Amino acid sequence: MQIMFSVEPYSVPLVCGISPFFPVFLKYLKGHTESKSLNSLYHPVRCNRVKDYYDNTIRSFSSPFENSMVHPSGLENREELSREGCNDLLCELCGWGDADNAMSLLTRMEAVGFRPNVTAYICLITALGNVGRTLEADAILQDMIRLGFKPRLNVYNVLLRCFLRKGLLRVAGKVLEEIDDLGIGRNQETYEILLDYCVHSGRLEDTWTILGEMRREGFQLNSFVYSKVIRLYRDNGMWKKAMGIVRQIKEMGISLDKKIYNSIIDTFGKYGDLGEALEVFEKMQEEGIKPDITTWNLLIKWHCNSGYLDHALELFAKMQEQGLYPDPKIFSMLISRLGEQGKWDIIKKNFENMKCRGHQKSGAIYAVLVDIYGQYGRFQDAEECVNALKAEGIQLSASIFCVLANAYAQQGLCEQTVKVLQLMEAEGIEPNLIMLNVLINAFGISGRHLEALSVYNCIKESGISPDVVTYGTLMKAFIRAKKFDQVCCNLYLWC
C-alpha cells in the first residue's frame, strides 16, 4: 500500500534544504498588507538553491573510493566507505541531531548508487521529524516504502508528533488512518502524543475521548497522562477538580512523581496561590524528588506574573546554585519585567553572576536578549544578532529563533521580527505556529492590525490550524488599533 501524504511523489534529493511551507512577505513595506505563500504545503518547488546544492553535492562526491569522508568529529577517514559504513555514519549523524549533514550524506550515497538500510531510514526520519522538517521526513518515508521497506509504528509516531506540533491536523489525521489501515495498531506513545496535543489546544471533549479509548484498549493511565489531565482542568478553570485528581491518585496508591508535582505547582501558580505552590515545592523535595528546570521555571514565571520580582530573583539565584542553567524564555521574562521598572543595574548584576558560573557559550543568547530588551542598539539588526550567536558556536534552533523574534516583537520592532523569521527559514528551519503568532503580536504592538491579519491569512492558507493564542493575539491587535467593531464582526469568521 502506497502512503501518499503529498499530492505528488518527489525524490529525496529534490527536497534537500527546502522548508515545505513558509509564508513570505514578497514586498515588505510599511503599511503593505498583501502576502503570499511561496509554495503550498504539499507542492515542492524546484528552486535554484536546491538544484545548486544537489549539483555541488554530486560533484563533491563522485565516488566513495575517490574521495575521503570527513567525520563530523573533525577526523578525516581516508578509508573507503562501504554501504555499511555509510549507513553507520548516517545513523551516527542522526543520533547527534545533525540533520543537515545526514541529508548531505544521503544525497552522496544516492549519487553513487548506495541505498540506506531500514535502520538508517528510521534514524533519518526521526532526526528530521525532531527538528520539524516535515516535508523531508515525509519524502524519506515515501522513498522507504517505494523500496519495499515497512516502517514501524515509532516512525509514524515521530511524524504524528511533528505534524501536530505544527497544527497540521489534516495530515496528522492521514497518518492515523494509515496506522489503522496497515493494522499496526496504536500504542501508548501514540495516545500520549494525541493527548498532549489536545491538552495544549484546550480540547476538553477530545481529551476525554482519547482517555476513554485508552481505557477500552487496556492502556495504563500513568503519571504522564494524569499530569495532562490536571493541566487540562487547570486551563479550563476547574482547578478544584484538578486537586481532586491529585487526591484520587493518592487513594489509588500511585506515588506522585516530578510530572505530577510540576502540574500541581503550575495549577496553584496560575490561580495566584503562590504560598500553596511553594509548599508543594518544599514537600516535593522532602520526598526526595529533585526539582528540574521545569519546576524552577514555573515558580519564577508565576512570581513574575504576580509582580513578586524579588522572590522571582531569589528563585532564579537558587536555581543556578543547583547547577541548572536558566531557560531563555524565563530569562527574557525576568529582564522584561525588570526593564519595565528601569532596574537595569539588577539585570546587569544577575547577568554577570551567570557569566561567573561558566556557560560562556550558552551565555551569548542571554547577552543578546539583554541588549535587545535594554535597547542598547548593538543587536538592533537581527542579522548581526544571528551572526553573533553563530560566532559563539551556538546551535541555532527553532526555540532560539522564537525567543529572539519575541524579544524584537516586545519592543515593537516589526521589521526585525520579520527578519528573524526569514533568517530562520534561510537556516533550513521551518517556521512554526509559535513564530507566526509572535509575528502577529509584533504587528499588533505596533498598531498595524492589517499586517497582523495578513499573517493570520497566511497561516490559514498554509494549512496550519490556528490555536487559541493565534486568535487571542489577533484580537488584541485589533483592540490596540481601536477597531472594536471589526473584532465583533470578524470573530465568527476567524474562529
Buried (B, 14 or more C-beta within 10 A) or exposed (E): EEBBBBEEEBBBBBBBBBBBBBBBBEEBEEEBBEBBBBBBBBEBEEEEEBEEBBEEBBEEBEEBEEBEBEEEEEEEEEEEBEBEBBBBBBBBBBEEBBBBBBBBBBBBBBBBEBBBBBEBBBBBBBBBBBBBBBBBBBBBBBBBBEEEBEBEBEBBBBBBBBBBBBBBBEBBEBBBEBBEEBEBEBBBBBBBBBBBBBBBBEBBEBBEEBBEEBEEEEBEBEBBBBBBBBBBBBBEEBBEBBBEBBEEBEEEEBEBBBBBBBBBBBBBBBBEBBEBBBEBBEEBEEEEBEBBBBBBBBBBBBBBBEEBBEBBBEBBEBBBEEEBBBBBBBBBBBBBBBBEEEBBEBBEEBBEEBEEEEEEEBBBBBBBBBBBBBEEEEBBBBBEBBEBBEEBEBEBBBBBBBBBBBBBBBBBBBEBBBBBBBBBBEBBBBBBBBBBBBBBBBBBBBEBBBBBBBBBBBBEBBBBBBBEBBBEBBBBBBBBBEBEEBBEEBEEEBE
